[in-house]
């Protein structure tokens, strides 16, 4: 089944056509305009490609309504729109993308695939915040988790490379990019994750702070006179690596590290401290560790991050081959040292393959 994979971003709509064997026929980015996405470029591209037999849309937030892929119809479209309060930066763009592609391909079945769905298996103990029940119930507040499509793909692909059924494995996935999150995967299901009600919780990211003391947020507003908008901007737009090193790009941080730049040294220390502590937390939730997996832009391309994390987790049986770790770019590969008790893999982030697989499974 040829699947058109659609990923709606803040300023463009990325569209790729995957063939029967997941070969990529082509990719196009549709620019956004005031009313949504310009479909002229998509129409032109489709004339050059084989006709798609289905469309798969990446949708960031499925709330508690969607725990797996779903066929898009008018009711589902409205429900996705209704969830915009939980993801105001993402779901409205997804709705615009759904409408734009449906305009061009009105007779091709469309499926929504949700980043939150993979984490719908979290137990009540893992997903519940200890806040007043009326808050949780009135506003659907819980840990949702994100990057689920990436976590699902990486866990399955790593198990495949390891030559073992995913149902037998305890896996910690490190999706490290501009946004970053971890998940603990047991038997192919997510049992814990670092992102929560929003994608702001958890690890240090490119511009996002990750977890901070909630009392700090209150103090900044009550004592320092900051508005909610001020705090939001600081935590989401100029936090993380940007706040620590003056750059959102890990490559620049690593260059500064090599040059002895103090801000870069601090940024790397904070980044790795939070990362290794969180991996330890995921290992505890999983009840051990069989596979450690790195994916995402930083996870795939930073031997320094992988190597330092492996060194700090030697107590858990993690060890990487330094030579192999340094030359992994562009391919899925095991980087474990010989005899390591826990095996380590680098997996290219391929949400498009996960989406195409979910579409084919749903539509049969």
N, C-alpha and C positions, 0 to 999 in steps of 0.2 A: 504494500500500500504506500503510495507516494503521499507524504504528509508535509503540508506547508506549516512551518513552525513560526509563531508570531510572538515577539517579545516587545511589549510597550514600555518605552522609557519616558523620561521627563520631557525630552525634546525631539525624539524620533521613534519610529516603529521599525524594529529590525525584523526582517522577514527572510526565512531561508526555506528552500525546498529540499527535502530529503527523499531519496529514492527508495526502492524496495529493499536494498541492502544498506541503507543509511548513507549512501554516497550523497554529497552535497552538489546539487545542480547549479545553485547560485544563491547569492545573498544580496539584499537591497535594504537600504535605510530610507524610510519615508520621512520627510521633514514634517514637522507639526506646523499647523497654522492656527489662527484664532478659533476656528470652529472644530478643530480636530486634526486629522491627518490627511494630507494630500494624496489621493489615490491614483493620480495619473501615472506616477512612476511605477507603482505596483502593477497597474494594468499593462504598462509597457514591458515590464520584466516578465510577466506571466505569458506574454505572447512568444517570448524566447525560450521558455521552459516547457517541459512536459506538463500536462494538466494535472493539478493536484487532485487526489481522491478524498482528502480530508484535511482539516485545518486544526492545529493544536495551539491554543493560546496559553502563554504563561501569565498567571494571575497571582499577584503577591499574597492577597489575603482572602481566605475562604471562611474566616470566623469559625464558629462551631457548626455551621450548616453544611460545609463541604469537607468530607474526610477522604475524598478521592476524586478522580477525574469525572466530569459530568458533561453530558450532551447539552449544548447551548440551545435554549429556546427563549421565548419572551419572558417567561417567569424567572428562569435562571439569570438572565441578563439583569432583570430588576433586582434580584437578590444580591448580585455582585455590586450593583450600584448602591444598594442600601447599606452595604458594608463599608462604604467610602469613609464613614466617620472613624473607622478603625485604621484605615490606610489612606488618608486624604491626599497623599502625594502619588499614590500608585493606582488604586482601584479606578479612579475617574479616567486615567489614561488607558487602563485596560478596557474599560467600557468603550472609550473612543476607538480603540483598536479593533474591538469586536465589531463595532458598527461599520468601520471603514472597510474591513475585509469582507464583511457580509454584503456590502454594497457592490463589491467587485465580483464576489463568488457566492451569489445568493442561493445556489442549489447544491453547494458542497457542504457536507455535514461538518459542524464545528464542535470542538471539545475544549472545555476549560480545564487546565491543570494547575493546581494550587501549590504555592510554596509552603503554605502552612499545613497542608494535608499530611505530609510525612510525619509530622509531630503530633497528629491527633491521637496517636497511641500512648502518649504520656499518661501515666497514672495520675489520680487525683493528688497524690502526695507530691508529685513532681510538677504539676501544672497549677496548683492553687497558691495564691498569694495570701499571707496571713493578715488580711485587712478586713474591715467590717463586711459582713455577709451582704448587707444591703447595697454596698458599693459593687461587689462582685456581680450580684444578680441584676442590678439596674443597668449596668454598663457592660456586661459580658467581659469582665476583667479576669484574665487568666494568663498563664504563659502559653503563647501560641507557637513561638519559634518560627524561624524563617530559613531561607536557603534550602528548603526541604527537597526540591528537585535535584539540587547539586548533591546533597547528602545521600539521597536515595541512589543516584547514579554511581557515586564514588564507592559506596559500600558494596554494591553489586559487582562493579568492575574489579575492585580490589580482591573480593572473594574469588572471582573468576581467575585472576592472575595467580592467586595463592593455591588454586586447584582444590578448593574446599567449598562445600555448600555454605551459603551465607547463613543458613539456619543453624549452623554449628558454631558460629563465631561471635566473639565480643570485639567490636570495632570502635575505635575513636576516630571520627572524621574531623579534620582541621580544614575548614573552608576559609582560607586567608586571602582576602583581596582588599579592595577599598572598604567594603563591608566584610566583617569576619564573624564567624560563629563556629562552635564545636557541637558535635552531637555524639552521644553514646548509643550505639546500635547493637542490640542483642537479638540474635535470631532473625535478623533482617528488619527489626522494628526499632524505632526511636524510643529510648527510655529516658533520655535527658538531653537538654540542649542549653546553650548559654544565652541566646536571645530570648526575649520574654514577651511582654504585652506589646512592645514595640521593638524595632531593630536597633534601638539605642543601648539596650542592656548587653552586658557581657564584656567581650575583649576590647582592647585598644584597637581602634581602626584608623583609617586615613584621616578623616575629619571628625569622627564621632568619638566621644570620650570613653564609651563603654560604661560599665557600672561605676557609679559614684554614690557616696552616702546621701540618701534622700534628705537627711537633715541639712546637708550643704545647700541643696536647692532652696529649702525653706529659709535658711539663714541669708542667702544672697538676696532673696526677695524682701525679707522682713527687716534685716539689719543693714544690708548694703544698698538698699533702695532700687534694686534691679527689677525690671518688669519680667513677666513670664516670657515675653518675646525675646528679651535680652538673654535670659538664661538658656532658652531654647537654641538661640543662635550660637551661643558659646559652646554648648554641649554637642550640637549636631553639625555645625558648619566650620568651626575653628578650633575644635577639640582634637583629641587623639594625637597622631603623629604631627599634625600641623601645629598644635599647641606646644608640643615638646621640642620639635626639631625645626619648625618653620617651613616644613614641606610635608605634603601628603604622600609623597612617592618614596616607597621603601628603598628604591635604588639610590636615591639621593641621600637617604639616611645611611646606607651602607658606605657610600662614597665619603661622607662626613666622618663615619666611624674610622675608616682607613686613614683619614687625614688627622685624626685626633681631635675632631671638633667636639667640645664638651656637650653641646645640646644634642648632637647625634648619639653620643655615648649614653646620655641619660634616656633618650627616646628608646634606644634598643634595650636598655636595662629594664625600663618600665614595660615595654611590649613583651619581652620574654618572661618577665616575672608573672604578669597576668596570664600569659599563655600557658606556661608550665603548671601553674597552680590550677588553672581551669581544666587542663588535661587530666591532672590528678583527680579532680572532682568527677570528671566523666568516667575515669577508670573505676572509681568507687561505685558509681551508679551502675556500671556495667558488670561489676563483680570480678574485674580482672581485665586483661588486655591480650588479645591475640594478634590484632592488626592495628597499626597506627598509620593513618592515611593523610597525606597533604594534597590539597587541591586549591584552586583559585590562583589569582595572579601572583601573590607572594608565595603561596604554598608550592606552586609549580616552579618558580623561578629564583628562589632564594636558598641556595645551599647553606648560607650562613645561618639563617633562621632554623632550617631543618637540622643542621649539624649541632648547633648549640642546644636545641631542644632535646635531641637524642642524647647528647652528653649528660644533660641534667636529669634524664630519665633512665640512666643506666641501672639504677636500683630496681626498675620495673622490667629489666630484660631488653630494653631498647638499645640498639647500637646500629650505626650505619657505616657502610663502606665509604671512606672519604673520597676515593677516586670515582666511584660510581655516583655518589651524591653530587659531585661537581659537574657532571655531564648529562643530566637528565632532561634538559629542556626539549619540549616538543613531543615527548612520548610517555606513555604509561610504563612505569618500570618499578621493580623492586629495588630498593637501595640498602637493604639490610646487610649488616656485616655477617660473615660466616658464623653460624652457631648462635645467633641472637635468638633469645627465647620468644620475644615479640617481634614480628616481622613488620617492616616499614615500607610503604609504597608512595609513589608520586603518581597522581591520576589527573589527567587533563579534565578541567571542568566542562562537561558536555550536557548542560540542561536540555539542549535540543534533542539529543538522543533519548533522554529520559521522557521528554514530552511525546516524541514520536512513538515510543514504546507504549506509553499509557494510552495514546489515541488508538493504536492498533488493537490493544487488548480490549478496550471498551467497545470498539465498533466491530470487533471480531473479524 
